[in-house]
């Protein structure tokens, strides 16, 4: 019931943001990033890898501004100076653990903040018009959610050989293939309902991005939690865990989808 309530509140919010795009989506992304940053700081603190929280938060916001302003020179310069300042600040910290602080901050930027910021780009990507009126971001969301649900249901029903016990003892190969196969249904349904006009390659690319790359992203986040010996990144979303738990697949799938649209705009 908790999972259903959270989904009933969160799914419309994400759908509205993905359709609105622009600054509305930027504000939504920034909010998710800041919540994820709080989780990240809690996780890395268990290894004494504390980054510069406020400088990192400012850098994340500047990263979003770079994307929102279509990589304007001023925004890019501000981002570069912010990253430099964040690294230089390690000289004056009392912890005297510069490698841990720099690693924590830079990994967060690359692993979490940048993939989330790329959500904003998807509305203006070359080739995005073929996914209108739903839009590429919402289709990516739908395919990921369908994949997650399919993997869970098929894995529970069929069981069998474990996918990667070192990361997650409960995930199975049956669940992996189930998630991949059901994610392939999203674009045909969208095309049937005239919600999108995908090209032939899209019908293969999106399921592979979500069903393979996205599920690997899920495994990586599981490995991180295993290393620091926690079950969930936080308890922010009852029944779902934390922000990192909820968006772990998209942290890999979003950059892969953006790269795909750049390489195959039509």
Secondary structure as UniProt FT lines:
FT   HELIX           2..20
FT   HELIX           22..45
FT   TURN            46..48
FT   HELIX           53..68
FT   TURN            69..70
FT   HELIX           73..88
FT   HELIX           89..92
FT   TURN            94..95
FT   HELIX           98..108
FT   HELIX           109..113
FT   HELIX           114..122
FT   TURN            123..124
FT   TURN            126..127
FT   HELIX           128..131
FT   TURN            132..134
FT   HELIX           136..158
FT   STRAND          162..164
FT   TURN            165..167
FT   STRAND          168..172
FT   HELIX           173..183
FT   HELIX           185..192
FT   TURN            193..194
FT   TURN            200..201
FT   HELIX           202..208
FT   HELIX           209..214
FT   HELIX           215..228
FT   TURN            238..240
FT   HELIX           243..263
//
